[in-house]
Amino acid sequence: MNKISIGVFAAMLMAGPAAAQSFKATNGVIVRPAGNGFSVTGDGGFGARGIWCAAADYALRNERARNAQRLYISKPRKPGLGQRDPITFTLNPQGLTPVSASILGASLRQKGANLSVGHAIGFCADHKLTRGGRG
């Protein structure tokens, strides 16, 4: 192998595990494992609904969650305008004080805010409606 081939091969090996851990939710939002939960980056243009959708999609497909299980925010978004840092979710409420998520945007800043997986997956319909049913 020449130097370029070795460099390309090494880069592919290093990127492989990180790329394998990324999950693209039905609305295009990226979700990654994080500690004992999973982290949602971005909102797919749908605000808080897009974030909850991505978390629920990940929980159903990767964590084998049931619709009745609760999604909890374990690491909320920092307060302030324009904050776009990832939000970490978990299916395990241990160490959290559960609080119902009644205002979705505000819920992203509250540790312990939660919705059922079934409720949150319903927000994925926003994506399907605006894209004409295409994934």
Buried (B, 14 or more C-beta within 10 A) or exposed (E): EEEEEEEEEEEEEEEEEEEEEEBEBBBBBBBBBBEEBBBBBBBBEBBBBBBBBBBBBBBBEEBEBEBEBBBBBBBBBEEEEEEEEBBBBBBEEEEBEEBEBEEBEEBBBBBBBBBBBBBBBBBBEBBEEEEEEEE
